[in-house]
């Protein structure tokens, strides 16, 4: 049979939404377009923040951009996301967030009252996380060329952990902690954007994580790695980490908290909660000896009250994430090819 | 969650699996018809619970997989037009047409909306009287019912800016077509529970009788599927061939009469082209003449030529159970979810995508998992 590829290589000629999904297309954008041009010790760590030498201290530096429709959603808004997102990225490197920059890209015609509400949220979020917004920039694009407001924030912090917290320190036998229930942000935003009416009042999990991380560090928990769960959800974060450290993670599905509202919405929409976005959840890799202490500390914090031990780093040297379900069957988690699309039936 | 967790209970499922192990004395090949069942089998790893000789073949009941390429090409043509709002279920956006897909049209500026119900498309038509709103109406009897309701409302409301690009399939004629093949290797069917909730299963008795094949109407949760397999194997081991209803909480023999009447009001039965398989007589639905003005293919003068499907994709043989995805030389090589050669690699319900996600699966202790599909 004459077998050939009849499909054009489609995902390279234009930017697609899937390039921003956090899945395999995003990964290829990074490896094919960005990393070859900006290759250095710190970018190749592929972590949430770069930890840089700075006199005797270690400076942690990160940046993140925020595009969300609608700008206001149940449980948060783009302003809070823009502060918490960057604060959380710094926290994931074991840093105390110190200073933020803020780049606003505003669309012509945006009501000033909307801008004011977003800025007020940012100010409140900055105050509550103990970070100062010290520099910024504003640009306005023509009507129709933006989506109301886009925000970029960059942040610097000071590393407060004694050891680096990064994927390379993940060890065999490490316990994997998840700070709370998953999928609330993605479902809340989708329900709000698409006008889907669910019976429950589901709200985003949008929240700062720096206090919870600081408490773990101050209590002397030896944290090996942290990662906040954003787009792509728990599954994508863990697959990325497994690939970074070259180890096998085994998860117990029954220990992963999913609220009934999220589970129900995912059933209806044909989505998998493991891949739904979060904005206030993280995973922590700690040695078995620290796991009890870490769990009890996290459960005493606002961000980690529903913390669970969801799995372990296994003996295998295949970079993979195996999920054991309640039937005792294993499923390997994969990166999504692009965006998670609702299924027809 | 009520009515879900009961059917995902590990103890119950393992009990049925143990019973299956005792019941099964030799290899059997069953086909689950519906893509939703295929998805559940992959998601829960159910093949790992079956006795080694029992093979599940993934049938043609994935709407994303069987929608003809010419419909995708037609959708792409319409979606790229100015003043059109094109509405589709999400997973159709990645299905390859002959040179492109709907995601690429969207990236090029086409106004494509992912919707969750055809009524959303109807509302968009009401809100945008100066735009043509087109809905990609694909799927089986399940989606056809909601689509028929939407079209009848469009007619009542005289919504002249609304139309639907129709590619609707009927399941029972496809089962008949599979059974009638000389090379058919399927020995029993798990019929699609949700389709039967609409159609009932009166028409299946004749099929079971004619082809001496057991048919078990089966649900979509892991307990449903493993029980459907057990019931099928019990019949096969006992030399029986009849229709059984495992999915009694949703399906009755007569089905949903209101839905059936709605379907008859809007649609008539026609031959249908199944991607990768070809034409199956009386296996499709097209609009009746009184609804023809809502036919997007007619409104936008789409060509009616039946272009051949992509060569290179073995989807037909895979959907008929003649080959496994890993028999295809392009599987996980040239063809993968990021660049599918054919539709079964697109949808998570597609057999190839399900196999892809389990390829080279290695258990945590380093050994191969039992029944890993490509071993």
Interface residues (C-beta under 8 A of the other chain):
Chain A: X1 X2 X3 X4 X5 X6 X7 X8 X9 X10 X11 X14 X15 X16 X17 X18 X24 X25 X194 X196 X248 X250 X260 X263 X264 X267 X269 X270 X272 X314 X315 X316 X318 X320 X322 X325 X326 X327 X328 X329 X330 X331 X332 X334 X337 X338 X341 X342 X343 X344 X345
Chain B: X1 X4 X8 X9 X10 X13 X14 X34 X35 X36 X39 X42 X43 X44 X45 X46 X48 X49 X63 X64 X89 X90 X91 X92 X93 X94 X96 X98 X99 X100 X101 X103 X104 X106 X107 X108 X114 X116 X138 X139 X140 X142 X143 X194 X222 X310 X311 X312 X329 X330 X334 X335 X336 X337 X338 X339 X340 X341 X347 X348 X349 X357 X358 X361 X362 X363 X364 X365 X366 X369
